[in-house]
Every structure is written in structure tokens, then in C-alpha cells.
Amino acid sequence: VARVNDFNIVLAAYAHARDGDAASDLFDQLCEEPGISPDQYSFSSLANALCRSDRLEEACDVLERMRQMGTVPGTVVYNVLLNGT
């Protein structure tokens, strides 16, 4: 059974590899997984992957997606966005 931490590890690896497409696809899969919701680290890893693959506008959209999903953006995601722009 997959857990959010399992997804987060792979999301962080995609960010390190600058693979925004793979990170976006995996994040969407995470959102569809029953019984699992993305957390601060999921969102920050997605934003990091998007920043590192020069998709800054999409990375900034992560904040709105967080709010829509009921997650309050924290310092981790703000730091990712500030460092990526």
C-alpha cells in the first residue's frame, strides 16, 4: 500500500532530475490515490521540480492548488518558489 511519503521520495527525485513532467504526472496520480492526500512536502517537491525545469508560472500555480485542496502554504513551499525564481 502506497503512502504519501513514498510519493514524496519519488517527487523529490524528479525535482533533483529537473523532470517537471514526471513530477506533475506523479502528483496527479497521488491526488487520485484513495486514502492519500498530498502534504506540504508533496506540494513543495512539485513546485521544486517545476522551478528546476524552468516552468516558473506553473510552479507559482502550486500555491493556488494547495489552497484549493485545503492545504495552507508553509515556509517550505515559499522558500522553494523564492529560490526558483
N, C-alpha and C positions, 0 to 999 in steps of 0.2 A: 504494500500500500504506500503510495507516494505521500510525502509530507511537504509542507511549504519549504522547509529547509533544504530538501532535495532539489526542488526547483531553483531555490536561491543560489545554490552552489553552481548549477549549470548556467544560470543567468549571469553570475559573476564571471564565469569562464568566457562566455560570449562577449561580455564587456571588455575583458582583457584582450580578446582576439579582435576587437573592433568590429564585431558582427552584429550590427543593429537589426538586420532582417531576421536572423535566427533568434535573437533575444525577443523581438516583437512576437514572432510565431510562438515561442515557448510561453511567453507571458499570456498570450491569448488562450493557450492550452491550459495554463494554470487557472485562469478565470473560469474556465468551463468545467474544471475538475470538481466533482461533487464532494462537499465537505471540506474543501480547502479554499482559503481566501488569501490573496496576496497581502504581505505585510510591508512595513517601511523598507525593509531590505530588498524585497521584490521590486518595488517601485524605484528605489534608488539604483539598483542594478540595471533595470531597464533604461532609466534616464542616462546612466553612465554609458551603456552600450550605444545609445543613440548619439550622445555627445561625441564619443570616440569615433563614430563613423560619420561625423560631420552632418548630422541631422538635428541641428540645434532647435529648430522650431518644434519638431516632434518631441524632443526631449522636454521642452518647456510645457508642452501639452500634457505631460505626465502629471503635473500638478493638478490640472483640472480633472483628469481621470481619477486621481486619488480622491478628490473631493466628491466626485460623483459616486464613488464606491464606498464612501463613508469613512475614509482614512484621512486623518489630519496630517498634512505635510509637516515633517520634522526637519531638524537641522541637517540630518544626513542627506536628504534629497536636495535641500537648498545648497549645501556645500558641493554636491556633485554638479548641479547646474551652474553655480558660480565658477567652479573650476573648469567647466566645459565650454564656457562662452568666452 
